[in-house]
Amino acid sequence: MILTLIAAITVTVENGTEPGRVPDTLKAIIYSIGPEGGVPVETTLVTGGKAQIAEPQGAQAVGVEVIYGRSSFFSEPISLGGEATVFIYEGGGSPDQVGVKQVNVAFTTRGDTLVVVEALHVENRGNRIIEGTDIMALPLPKGYSDFFYMGPPEDYLVAKDTLYLRPQLPPGISSMAFSYVISGSFTYERDITPKPEQVNIYAEPGLKLSGKNLVSLGETTIGGMPVASYAPKDLSQAMKIRVGGGKQPPWLLALIVAIGAIIVVAVAWFFIQRYTKRQRVLADLGTLEFLHDRGEVTEEEYREQRSALVEEIDRILSKKEAEEEKEEEGTDGEEEPS
């Protein structure tokens, strides 16, 4: 008989706001991390701030999400056989604790239009979660279209050509990114408060960028693609950049792909994966169960919300099963080689 030993990973939960204050029981979601990102594979309980989990088969690394109140907190990716520490935080943080570490802006072409991609890396310098408040208001140029925010819809609001950023910010650095399309040449204006520590501006070679508070840094490469690099002369001053003209390189949106790859790496392994439909519903269900256990929702609210979430999970799983059955039928219909 051959015995297969399954290695275990130790999970530790600590409170970064009030050390020593960790609930007796917390729910955690375990992720198997592979080449395509993180996939939830198991839900477990963390008791007394500790838990042991078996390593998911086939995983290259493991990630842990802990649900505390209405918030989710994540570990760094853990190598197999390692230990995961997840810090949870209390709410009540102040927007005064927000700083802007870095801003990245990219200009590229799509046919006769310009595409603008902006990424902001902001820092919550306190030890409490900042939530429920606008941390920044960013005007959008008149005539923009195809606005896309890379994150959950509750993290932003667009009204009267202004983007209001209102994400939940745990202590540390968080990233936000969005894009939009402009027809023809335009003037890009941005006056960010609080003032950023660093601003990187990229453009397709051939696009003309000009402005008083702008200096060219020459050409560089991102993801193997050539780009023209710029930066503000004075970070304390507003940026006003005229964008347009020049030839249109054949690679079109390659810059967006490259910048997107950088954003994914900078944000963390869960940045995109955590907002899949199935995962969102599971997280909502876990939060509801936790709030019900604490008596923070009525029995009627609990039954009504839980029923709706379970129905949504059944619908998602039924759709997945139907797709798998369709794939199996296609496989069964193939003749085996003789």
Beta strands, then each sheet from edge to edge (+ up, - down):
strand 1: 8-15
strand 2: 25-34
strand 3: 37-47
strand 4: 50-54
strand 5: 61-68
strand 6: 71-74
strand 7: 78-79
strand 8: 83-88
strand 9: 98-110
strand 10: 113-124
strand 11: 136-139
strand 12: 145-149
strand 13: 156-159
strand 14: 162-165
strand 15: 172-183
strand 16: 186-190
strand 17: 199-203
strand 18: 208-210
strand 19: 215-222
strand 20: 225-231
strand 21: 239-244
sheet 1: 4+ 1- 8-
sheet 2: 3+ 2- 5+ 6-
sheet 3: 3+ 2- 5+ 7-
sheet 4: 12+ 15- 10+ 9- 17- 20+ 19-
sheet 5: 11+ 14- 13+
sheet 6: 16+ 21- 18+
end
